Amino acid sequence: MPENKHYNRLTPRREFLVQVSAAAAAGLAVAGTPAAEGTTAPLPSVRLGPHAVSRLIVGWNPIDGHSHSTPDMSLTMREWFTVDRTVALLEDCLRNGITTWQYDHTPKSVETLRKLWEKGLALKTICLHAERAGHDAPIKTVIDETKPIGMVHHGGVTESKFRAGRPQDVRDYVKKVKDQGILAGVSTHCPDTIKRIADEGWENDFFMCSFYYLTRPREEMEKQLGKVPVGEPFFESDPKEMTAAIRQVSKPCLAFKLLAAGRLCWNKRSVEDAFKFAFAGIKPSDAVIVGMFPRFSDQVRQNAAYARKYGAVRA
């Protein structure tokens, strides 16, 4: 299949600045200022603390090769997403009204942000992190190098801490992040974790919530089903259980894996249905995070169109 040629080179600076100016004008329309004729329609937005973020946030997993499918697919994603192609993706997101990026702190993300800043461009960024020894840089280093508006405790690590009887480690992480003057979140794949944190009145500002409980323990599946799947468990009923939990908590939630890591991407109808379900199931104050791999199709524009269609907050 031919590559999407838009991502094989960076957009010339003069052309891109014109496009971003148009997108910025469209953004003014959200606040009630008319946008210039012919500009990209603005995306709906929500508040995270003092920040307005687009209700569609671009995710990290494809960029770093986390396909949740096969090793070959993961490697394909990782190799294709050079720093320059990652910059091009984020430029395209800005053109289409997507103002926010959820990322991991790695050399690729640090270099990508540096190049964006050199162009005079700025995304709001949210870092997934867990302060894992030998894996994660210190919180202060992440903030100094990438300037996120918030940091989120990694969902898989959250579940492992809870199962080990150490939820206080996660709560302490939240407090450390807030002590640095930025927003703090907790990510999880388990609806019960969200409910427990809310019931206990934790200090986190928001949640990241997976539509699929991928960290469900083997023994739980054996007890409930009498069997276990090969690989990660993507169960059809999981999104309904997670959206029910999301609606029960007052804090903003950023829902992710609404496309089941590509399993709902066989055709445009299934993708659109997934966006429709997601926005219907979460609160008006919530947003979605979607990873994008635009090698063969214009996923940025398509996803932004679905966010405008289904993510508009109506009274």
C-alpha positions in Angstrom: 0.0 0.0 0.0 1.4 3.5 -0.8 2.4 5.7 2.1 0.5 8.9 2.9 3.0 11.3 1.3 2.1 14.1 3.6 4.1 12.4 6.4 7.2 11.8 4.3 8.4 15.3 4.6 7.8 18.3 6.9 5.4 21.0 5.7 7.4 24.1 4.6 7.6 26.6 7.4 5.8 29.5 5.6 2.9 27.3 4.5 2.5 25.7 7.9 2.5 29.1 9.7 -0.4 30.2 7.5 -2.2 27.0 8.3 -1.6 27.2 12.0 -2.7 30.9 12.0 -6.0 29.6 10.5 -6.3 27.0 13.1 -5.7 29.6 15.8 -8.4 31.8 14.3 -10.7 28.8 14.4 -9.8 28.3 18.1 -11.0 31.9 18.8 -14.5 30.9 17.6 -14.8 28.6 20.7 -14.5 31.7 22.8 -17.1 33.5 20.7 -14.9 35.3 18.3 -15.8 34.6 14.6 -13.2 32.5 12.8 -11.8 33.6 9.4 -13.6 32.2 6.4 -12.2 28.9 5.2 -10.4 28.0 8.5 -10.6 24.6 10.1 -13.7 24.2 12.3 -12.7 24.2 16.0 -12.9 21.1 18.1 -15.0 21.0 21.2 -12.9 21.5 24.4 -13.0 20.8 28.1 -11.2 22.1 31.1 -8.4 20.4 32.9 -7.7 22.8 35.8 -6.9 26.2 34.3 -6.3 24.7 30.8 -8.6 24.3 27.9 -7.9 21.0 26.0 -9.5 19.6 22.9 -11.9 16.8 23.5 -9.8 14.7 21.1 -6.3 14.2 22.4 -3.6 12.5 20.2 -2.0 9.5 22.0 1.4 8.1 22.2 1.3 4.3 21.7 1.7 4.1 17.9 4.5 6.6 18.0 6.6 4.4 20.3 5.4 1.1 18.7 2.9 -0.1 21.3 0.5 -1.7 18.9 -1.2 -4.2 21.3 -1.2 -6.7 18.4 1.9 -8.3 17.0 5.7 -7.6 17.3 5.9 -6.9 13.6 3.2 -4.2 13.8 4.8 -2.7 16.8 8.2 -2.5 15.0 6.6 -1.1 11.9 5.0 1.7 13.9 8.2 2.4 15.9 10.4 2.6 12.8 8.0 4.7 10.7 7.5 7.3 13.4 10.8 9.1 13.2 11.1 12.3 15.0 10.4 14.3 11.8 7.2 12.2 11.1 6.1 12.6 14.7 6.6 16.4 14.4 4.6 16.3 11.1 1.8 14.3 12.9 1.5 16.9 15.6 1.6 19.8 13.1 -1.3 18.1 11.4 -3.1 17.7 14.7 -2.8 21.5 15.3 -4.1 22.2 11.8 -7.2 20.1 12.6 -7.9 21.6 16.0 -6.3 18.9 18.2 -4.4 21.0 20.8 -3.2 18.3 23.2 -0.8 15.4 23.2 -0.5 12.5 25.7 3.0 11.2 25.6 5.7 9.2 27.4 9.0 10.8 28.4 11.5 9.4 26.0 14.3 10.8 23.9 11.9 10.8 20.9 9.3 12.8 22.7 11.9 15.3 24.1 13.4 15.8 20.6 9.9 16.1 19.0 8.9 18.9 21.4 12.2 20.7 21.0 11.6 20.8 17.2 8.0 22.0 17.7 9.2 24.8 20.0 11.8 25.8 17.5 9.0 26.3 15.0 7.2 28.6 17.5 4.5 25.9 18.0 3.1 24.6 21.3 0.8 21.8 22.2 -0.5 21.2 25.6 1.0 18.0 26.8 0.2 15.3 29.4 2.9 12.8 30.4 2.2 9.2 31.3 4.8 8.3 34.0 5.3 6.2 37.1 8.6 7.0 38.7 9.8 3.4 38.1 13.4 2.9 39.1 15.6 2.4 36.1 12.8 3.3 33.7 11.4 6.7 34.4 13.3 10.0 34.8 12.6 12.0 38.0 9.4 14.1 37.9 11.3 17.3 38.0 13.4 16.3 35.0 10.3 15.4 33.0 8.8 18.8 33.8 12.0 20.7 32.9 12.5 18.9 29.6 8.9 18.7 28.3 6.8 21.3 30.2 3.6 19.2 30.6 0.4 20.7 32.0 0.0 17.4 33.9 1.5 14.0 34.7 -0.4 10.8 35.1 0.5 7.6 37.0 0.8 4.8 34.5 -2.3 2.5 34.5 -0.5 -0.9 34.5 1.7 0.3 37.4 -1.4 1.6 39.2 -3.0 -1.9 39.0 0.1 -3.7 40.1 0.5 -1.3 43.1 -3.1 -1.9 44.1 -2.8 -5.7 43.9 0.4 -5.6 46.0 -1.5 -3.7 48.7 0.4 -0.5 48.0 -2.1 2.1 46.7 -0.5 4.7 48.9 2.5 4.7 46.5 0.2 5.9 43.8 -1.4 8.5 46.0 2.1 9.7 47.1 3.0 10.1 43.4 -0.1 12.3 42.9 1.0 14.5 45.7 4.6 14.8 44.4 3.4 15.9 41.0 1.0 18.5 42.5 3.9 19.8 44.7 5.6 20.7 41.4 2.7 23.0 40.5 1.1 21.0 37.7 -2.0 18.8 37.4 -1.8 15.2 38.6 -3.8 12.2 37.2 -4.2 8.5 37.7 -4.5 6.1 34.9 -6.2 2.7 35.2 -7.9 -0.1 33.2 -10.1 -1.1 36.1 -13.4 0.7 36.8 -13.3 -0.3 40.5 -10.0 1.6 40.9 -11.6 4.8 39.7 -14.5 4.3 42.2 -12.2 3.6 45.1 -10.0 6.6 44.5 -13.1 8.8 44.2 -14.6 7.4 47.3 -11.4 7.9 49.3 -11.1 11.6 48.1 -7.7 11.5 46.6 -6.0 14.7 45.5 -5.8 13.8 41.8 -7.1 16.4 39.3 -8.3 13.9 36.7 -8.3 10.3 35.6 -7.2 8.4 32.5 -9.6 5.5 31.9 -9.1 2.6 29.5 -12.2 1.3 27.8 -10.7 -2.2 28.1 -9.5 -3.9 31.3 -6.3 -5.3 29.8 -4.7 -5.9 33.2 -7.5 -8.2 34.4 -5.9 -10.9 36.4 -5.8 -14.4 35.0 -7.4 -15.9 38.1 -10.3 -13.5 37.8 -11.0 -14.6 34.2 -10.7 -18.2 35.1 -13.2 -17.7 37.9 -15.7 -15.7 35.8 -15.3 -17.5 32.5 -13.6 -20.8 33.2 -10.9 -19.9 30.5 -8.5 -17.2 29.4 -7.9 -15.6 26.0 -4.6 -15.7 24.1 -2.9 -12.4 24.7 -4.6 -9.3 26.1 -8.3 -9.5 27.1 -10.4 -7.2 24.9 -13.9 -8.0 26.1 -16.9 -6.4 24.3 -18.7 -5.5 27.6 -15.7 -3.6 29.1 -16.5 -0.2 27.5 -20.0 -0.1 29.0 -18.5 -0.9 32.5 -15.9 1.7 32.2 -18.2 4.5 30.9 -20.6 3.7 33.7 -17.7 4.3 36.2 -16.7 7.4 34.4 -20.1 8.9 34.8 -20.1 8.2 38.5 -17.1 10.4 39.3 -17.1 14.1 39.2 -13.5 14.7 38.1 -12.6 14.9 34.4 -11.8 11.6 32.7 -9.7 11.1 29.6 -10.9 7.9 28.0 -8.5 5.8 25.9 -8.5 2.7 23.8 -11.9 3.4 22.5 -10.9 1.7 19.2 -9.7 -1.4 21.1 -6.1 -0.8 19.8 -7.2 -1.1 16.2 -9.7 -4.0 16.6 -12.5 -1.6 15.8 -10.8 -0.1 12.7 -11.8 -2.6 10.0 -14.0 0.0 8.3 -15.0 3.7 8.7 -18.4 2.7 10.1 -16.9 0.8 13.0 -14.5 3.7 13.8 -17.3 6.2 13.7 -19.5 4.0 15.9 -16.7 3.8 18.4 -16.4 7.6 18.6 -20.2 7.9 18.8 -20.4 5.4 21.7 -17.5 7.0 23.5 -18.8 10.6 23.5 -22.3 9.4 24.4 -21.0 7.4 27.3 -18.6 9.9 29.0 -19.4 13.1 30.8 -19.5 16.5 29.0 -16.4 17.5 31.0 -14.4 14.5 29.7 -12.2 13.9 26.6 -10.9 11.0 24.6 -7.3 10.0 23.8 -6.7 8.3 20.4 -3.4 7.0 19.0 -3.0 7.7 15.3 -0.9 5.9 12.6 -1.6 8.0 9.4 0.6 6.0 7.1 -2.2 4.8 4.9 -5.1 7.1 5.5 -5.7 10.6 6.9 -6.6 9.5 10.4 -6.1 12.9 11.9 -8.7 14.6 9.8 -11.1 11.6 10.1 -10.9 11.4 13.8 -11.2 15.2 14.2 -14.4 15.1 12.1 -15.9 12.4 14.4 -14.9 14.5 17.5 -16.7 17.5 16.0 -19.8 15.5 15.1 -20.2 13.6 18.3 -18.1 15.5 20.9 -20.0 18.8 20.8 -21.4 19.5 24.3 -25.1 20.3 24.0 -27.2 21.9 26.7 
